[in-house]
C-alpha cells in the first residue's frame, strides 16, 4: 500500500496513528507490542508527536517493547545514534520501563554485539525467527534501508538475523537487521519524506528488481503487510496510478 501526504508532518501523524493503533490492537490481543524503530529526521517528527501528552496517554507503555532495526557503531550519547534520537525525542518523555527498551549494544566488539542482539531478540520472542509486530524503515537517497546498502553482503545473508557490516561509502561500522528478520515482521512501514528521496522511491517501487543496486527492493514480507508513507515530494516521480489518497491507513 502506498499513501501520499501533503507534508512530512501529516505523514508522521499517520505513522503515529499506525503505531498507536497497532499497539492497542496487539496489547488487547496478546498482552504486548514489539516494535523496531528506525533513525533519521523524519521518524523524529513522529516521536515528537507520540511524546505529546494527549497521544502518549493512549498507549499502555508497560506493555510496549522497543528495539532498533539498525545502529551506527558510535557512542550512545552521540546525536547520530538512533537510540539516542529516540530517547531524546520520545523515550525520556513517556512512562516506558527501562527494561522494555532494547538498544543495540556498542561495546567495542561489533561482531559479538550483533550476535548478542540477535540472541536477545530470539530469547524475547522465544523463537528462532521472530515476528515483530511492527518494523519502521526509512529509505536513503541511494535506495538503502536499515543498514542494507547497495552491494551489501547483507543482501545474501541467509543465516543471521542481526549482522555487523562495514558501510564503505559512509566509512562506518554498523549493526543491522538482515532482510530475513525484517521480512518476517507482521507489519512493515516505510516513512520517506523529501524531494531528494524521490528518485530512489521511483526505482524501488516501479523500477526493475535490482536489490543489489536498490536494496530496499529486497523488503518483501513473507506473510505480513508493507505500507509506504510518502510526502508529496518523495512521491513526485511516481506514476500517477501508483499514488494513493492521502490519509489512508493500514488500521
Secondary structure by P-SEA (a helix, b strand, c coil): cbbbcccaaaaaaaaaaaaaaaaaaaaacccbbbbbbbbcaaaaaaaaaaacaaaaaacccccbbbbbcccccccccccccaaaaaaaacccccccccccccccccccaaaaaaaaaaaaaaaaacccbbbbcbbbbbbccccccccccccccccccccccbbbbbbcccccccccccaaaaaaccbbbbbbbcccaaaaaaaacccccccccccccccccccbbbbbbbccccccccccccccccccccc
